[in-house]
């Protein structure tokens, strides 16, 4: 599936990419091993993002934080945001009805970031 196509019914966007950054999609009824693994990976990604956000708040409160520490933090925050947007996109695609996940357009700029 190309990065510009909309969601395909019955396919789940997985929380990891193929080599070259292409989306990984799973044909599933939502109750198999790969679906449960994807659920666990999404939960871990969101937990890591929450922990990173807590760390960011603490680091930004320190007047002694170095430029390299702040750059490193910014890179990790970008990664965490990308993961969170992928999770939101994946979950939105599985919500029936119009709006996010309706199959009419890609959500946000996730595809451009891959």
Backbone as a ProteinNet text record, in pm:
[ID]
protein_1_A
[PRIMARY]
XXXXXXXXXXXXXXXXXXXXXXXXXXXXXXXXXXXXXXXXXXXXXXXXXXXXXXXXXXXXXXXXXXXXXXXXXXXXXXXXXXXXXXXXXXXXXXXXXXXXXXXXXXXXXXXXXX
[TERTIARY]
85.5	0	89	62.3	143.9	108.7	197.9	176.8	65.7	17.2	-84.3	-225	-239.5	-371.9	-436.7	-568.2	-641.5	-648.8	-707	-719.8	-801.6	-764.9	-837.4	-913.4	-1045.7	-1122.9	-1063	-1059.6	-1008.2	-857.9	-788.3	-644.5	-612.4	-525.4	-483.9	-344.2	-327.1	-195.3	-120.7	-4.8	73.3	165.8	207.5	288.4	437.3	470.9	609.7	606.4	721.1	731.6	814.4	796.3	880.8	1013.3	1107.6	1233.9	1202.7	1267.3	1241.3	1128.2	1071.7	969.2	828.2	806.3	671.2	583.6	454.7	359.8	350.6	330.7	299.9	150.9	83.5	-59.6	-87.2	-189.2	-226.1	-371.6	-399.8	-537.3	-580.9	-680.3	-715.5	-860.3	-912	-1043.1	-1025.8	-899.3	-869	-845.6	-841.7	-830.7	-726	-614	-508.9	-382.9	-281.5	-154.4	-94.3	-91.2	-29.8	-106.6	-237.7	-317.7	-286.7	-275.2	-242.2	-100.9	-7.1	129	127.6	52.7	42.9	-17.8	-120.3	-180	-74.8	5.9	109.7	216.7	257	357.6	301.7	175.7	114	111.8	73.6	68.4	207.5	309	446.7	491.1	457.4	495.5	430.4	302.9	234.4	289.8	322.3	383.3	519.2	599.6	731.3	714.6	615.5	589.6	551.7	471.2	431.8	552.9	637.9	759.1	851.5	863.4	947.9	893.4	763.6	702.6	730.3	722	755.1	901.6	990.1	1132.7	1155	1084.6	1098.4	1059.5	950.7	908.1	1013.4	1073.3	1177.4	1301.7	1344.8	1466.4	1448.3	1331.4	1307.5	1299.5	1273.4	1270.8	1408.3	1510	1647.2	1717.4	1766	1836.3	1973.9	2021.9	2155.7	2153.5	2036.6	2027.9	2111.3	2193	2280.8	2206.4	2263.5	2205.1	2198.9	2300.6	2299.1	2191.9	2170.3	2062.5	1926.3	1909	1781.8	1759.4	1867.2	1854.8	1816.7	1883.1	1852.1	1706	1661.7	1522.8	1428.6	1460.6	1375.2	1363.3	1473.6	1469.4	1381.1	1394.3	1312.6	1164.8	1136.6	997.6	937	1015.4	967.2	933.7	1021.4	994.7	867.3	851.5	734.7	607.3	614.4	497.1	461.9	561.5	537.6	467.4	516.5	454	310	286.7	151.6	56.6	105.6	21.6	-9.3	87.9	64.1	-41.9	-32.9	-132.4	-270.3	-277	-405	-460.6	-374.3	-416.4	-468.5	-393.6	-434.3	-568.9	-583.6	-709.2	-823.3	-794.4	-897.3	-948.7	-861.3	-901.6	-998.5	-994.3	-1079.6	-1211.4	-1233.5	-1360.6	-1456.5	-1569.4	-1663.2	-1731.7	-1768.6	-1844.1	-1760.2	-1820.6	-1749.8	-1647.2	-1557.7	-1455.9	-1325.3	-1247.1	-1117.5	-1138.6	-1061.9	-1073.2	-1180.9	-1242.4	-1349.1	-1296.6	-1165.3	-1107.4	-1102.4	-1144.3	-1148.5	-1017.7	-938.2	-809.7	-718.5	-591	-492.9	-509.3	-494.1	-505.7	-376.2	-387.7	-271.3	-161.3	-34.8	80.3	163.8	101.9	178	251.6	185.2	246.7	370.6	363.4	477.3	595.7	570.8	678	747.1	688.7	746.5	859.3
-117.5	0	122.3	216.8	337.5	428.1	521.7	613.5	712.8	727.5	827.6	771	641.4	581.4	592.8	594.8	600	462.4	453.2	326.1	227.3	102.3	-4.2	-82.7	-101.1	-175.1	-313.4	-354.8	-485.6	-490.1	-379	-374.8	-284.4	-331.9	-254.5	-199.6	-70.5	-8.6	-52.4	-115.5	-163.9	-54.9	-65.5	40	31.7	-31.2	-34.8	-24.3	5.1	24.1	-86.5	-102.1	-191.4	-121.6	-195.5	-135.6	-26.1	86.4	198.5	287.8	259.1	345.1	322.2	218.1	191.6	136.5	166.4	120	-32.2	-88.3	-230.7	-241.1	-321.5	-340.6	-487.5	-512.9	-647.9	-670.3	-776.6	-817.1	-900.1	-850.9	-914.7	-890.6	-978.6	-956.5	-890	-864.3	-796.2	-886.9	-1018.4	-1109.7	-1218.7	-1184.4	-1282.4	-1243.2	-1329.3	-1303.8	-1170.6	-1145.1	-1021.3	-897.8	-907.7	-795.1	-768.2	-874.9	-857.3	-803	-848.9	-796	-646.4	-609.1	-468.1	-385.6	-439.8	-370.7	-347.4	-450.2	-439.1	-336.7	-337.2	-240.9	-99.3	-79.3	53.8	101.1	13.3	50.1	88.8	12.6	44	177.7	203.4	330.7	448.4	435.1	543.7	561.7	452.4	461.2	531.2	495.1	559.2	708.6	743.3	884.4	961.2	898.1	961.5	982.8	881	893.4	1001.2	1005.8	1106.8	1247	1261.4	1391.6	1435.7	1342.7	1374.3	1418.5	1345.6	1380	1517.6	1545.1	1674.1	1789	1770.5	1874.9	1902.2	1796.1	1812.3	1877.7	1832.7	1887.5	2034.9	2068.8	2208	2299.2	2241.9	2319.6	2344.5	2279	2296.5	2404.9	2504.3	2612.2	2569.1	2455.4	2407.9	2307	2281.5	2185.1	2236.2	2147.4	2187.1	2181.8	2244.9	2244.1	2102.5	2021.5	1883.8	1800.5	1823.9	1753.6	1793	1920.6	1967.6	1916.3	1909.4	1853	1705.3	1631.3	1490	1473.5	1555.3	1553	1581.6	1682.1	1717.4	1600.8	1533.2	1417.5	1306.3	1278.3	1172.8	1213.3	1342.3	1388.8	1374.7	1402.3	1384.8	1238	1148.2	1004.7	963.8	1011.5	976.1	1032.1	1153.5	1212	1133.7	1094.9	1013.8	883.1	816.8	692.7	716.3	823	852.7	882.6	953.4	981.6	854.3	764.3	636.3	555.6	553.6	482.5	545.1	677.6	744.8	714.7	716.1	686	543.1	449.1	308.9	288.9	347.9	331.7	404.4	521.2	595.6	521.6	449.6	371.6	260.4	216.9	105.8	151.9	283.3	336.1	343.1	274.7	278.7	414.3	448.1	570	679.4	795.3	906.2	969.8	1046.3	1117.8	1043.7	1051.2	984.6	836.5	781.8	640	605.5	705.5	677.1	626.4	636.2	589.9	696.9	818.3	923.5	998.7	1005.4	1075.3	1031.2	1056	1024.3	1123	1074.7	1158.5	1237.3	1367.2	1450.7	1438.2	1443.1	1434.4	1311.8	1207.8	1091	1030.4	1018.6	957	1035.8	1168.5	1251.5	1232.8	1197.4	1183.3	1048.2	953.5	819	810.6
0	0	0	-86.9	-91.9	23.9	55	165.7	142.2	18.7	-10.2	-11.1	-6.6	-8.3	128.5	129.7	255.3	318.2	436.2	505.4	423.1	430.6	362.7	468	450.2	549.4	574.3	701	738.1	758.4	730	750.5	867.9	954.9	1071.9	1048.3	1074.6	1071.1	1196.2	1176.2	1289.3	1342.9	1468.9	1531.2	1497.4	1388.4	1341.1	1189.4	1131.7	987	924.7	794.6	716.5	690.1	638.5	597.8	495.7	508	419.2	467.3	584	641.5	590.9	509.8	459.6	571.3	562.7	662.7	663.1	781.6	796.5	824	747.3	763.6	791.4	872.2	909.4	874.7	800.9	774.9	894.6	968	1094.7	1132.3	1215.7	1276.6	1412.9	1450.6	1575.9	1694.2	1671.2	1784.3	1762	1701.8	1681.3	1755.5	1743	1809.4	1766	1634.9	1584.6	1633.1	1641.9	1693.8	1840.2	1918.5	2060.6	2077.1	1994.3	1998.2	1963.9	1860.1	1822.4	1935.9	2003.7	2118.8	2227.2	2254.3	2357.4	2318	2190.7	2143.9	2152.1	2109.6	2120.5	2265.3	2356.4	2498.5	2548.1	2508.6	2550.3	2491.7	2366.3	2304.2	2376.6	2410	2479.8	2621	2688	2821.6	2814.8	2713.6	2699	2670.1	2589.9	2561.2	2686.8	2771.9	2898.2	2988.3	2998	3079.6	3023.6	2892.7	2829.4	2855.1	2847.9	2875.3	3018.7	3112.8	3252	3264.1	3196.6	3198.4	3134.5	3025.9	2956.6	3049.4	3121.5	3214.8	3320.8	3371.8	3473.7	3414.9	3296.3	3235.3	3198.6	3146.6	3108.9	3230.2	3347.3	3470.2	3529.2	3472.7	3520.5	3438.7	3504	3432.8	3383.5	3430.3	3392.3	3277.1	3219.2	3108.6	2990.9	2935.6	2824.7	2691.3	2592.7	2458	2403.5	2427.7	2376	2446.3	2575.1	2645.3	2588.1	2559.9	2505.3	2363.4	2282.4	2147.1	2154.2	2241.8	2259.2	2300.3	2394.8	2439.1	2323	2243	2129.2	2031.4	2004.1	1913.8	1970.3	2099.3	2160.1	2162.3	2185.4	2183.4	2044.2	1940.5	1802.8	1778.2	1820.9	1805.2	1879.1	2002	2081.9	2019.6	1967.4	1902.1	1776.7	1699.6	1580.5	1619.6	1724.7	1770.5	1813.8	1889.1	1937.4	1821	1719.9	1603	1525.4	1516.5	1448.3	1524.8	1658.7	1739.1	1717.3	1719.6	1698.7	1559.3	1459.1	1322.7	1314.9	1371.9	1369.3	1437.6	1553.5	1628.2	1558.6	1502	1429.8	1308.4	1241.3	1124.3	1160.9	1286.1	1328.8	1388.1	1395	1444.2	1325.7	1332.7	1220.9	1209.2	1088.6	1065.9	1005.2	980.9	916.6	1008.5	950.2	1027	1021.1	1127	1132.4	1109.1	1018.1	990.3	890.7	827.6	732.6	600	580.3	455.5	348.9	380	279.3	265.7	370.1	362.2	475	456.3	558.8	674.3	796.7	915.1	934.3	950.2	979.3	876.5	923.7	835.8	865.4	923.6	962.7	844.4	731.5	615.3	572.1	577.4	536.8	630.1	754.4	852.4	842.5	770.9	764	664.7
[MASK]
++++++++++++++++++++++++++++++++++++++++++++++++++++++++++++++++++++++++++++++++++++++++++++++++++++++++++++++++++

